Amino acid sequence: MRVMHQSTKPENVSDLANNSSVLTGSDVSNLYGKNADTQALPSLVLQYDITPRLMTYLQYQRGAQFPNASQLYGSWNLGSSYAGRAQYALIGNTDLKTETSDNVEWGMKGEVAEGITMRTALFYNTYKNFIAYTRYTRANNPTQFTNVPSNIYTIYQAENRDKAYIYGGEISAKFNFGTWFEEVNGLSATLAYGYSEGQSKSSYSGDKYVDLDSVAPMKAIVGVAWDDPAKVYGTALTASFVKGKRATATNRESYTNSGSAITDSTSEYMRVPGYGMLDWTAYWQVAKNVRVNGGVYNITDRKYWDYLSSRNIETATNQDANDRALAVMPGRTWQLGVNVDF
């Protein structure tokens, strides 16, 4: 059993009203009020040893996510005119409630056979007052920009979505070939796969479950590595494969979970395409306390987008096309580093 408490209260907020003909000290205090909450978080884990080297478990855990300062009070970004229509702001929401969750997970980990280690897990998480950001544009949601400076064209605000759930699973395995063939001692292969889905809804009249856009798409990893048995040097070649995914826009027109029935959104986010990427890494233990690490990432110079950072890009305007171009992830990159342990 754990007990968590958070209390957030901005200081010197009255300074924000100085020299202002619009805001009073009382207004600022209402905008930046105190937020406090306490949560009791029980957990229970049952474990069973299938063999001395392989165990299975079943666990329940209660979770809580308190609103952070940015979600409660907001922050302005790109406040200068040079950024044009790319400027945005995070609008605070002091009415946010603590997000709570009930998490159930079953898993197994250990050595399933000589030379083969595995880890697998299946999970199902339910959330109440799930905290997520809603994106509003000046063109599609003009009423939301009444008190927003004219040089800001996009705003984000965190809100509580009354119900949400996420489920999925992951499995990884490592095969040490030297266990069976002494000639290739140090050679290994790794396989990993992860999948998750989630949906959320608010208490708006007529609202329905929609895909949770903050859930990452399916991903698989295949790798081959060779490590000197003495751990003096080693190298690895790793291929990553990520499935494409499109986030779902909604017509939520308010910052609070109340209002009239919600219609289907007319906005459409870009479908972030899937991709495959190849990385090569190596290390050399030069001395007992000195290790050199290096690598070449995205060897094939693949053009790709990261879903979590690109999911809210729309497709209707020239600015959307520019945003899409700016969101492209780095191509082929090199890295070299030295670690010295004192």
Order of alpha helices (4+ residues) and beta strands (2+ residues): beta-alpha-beta-beta-beta-alpha-beta-beta-beta-beta-beta-beta-beta-beta-beta-beta-beta-beta-beta-alpha-alpha-beta
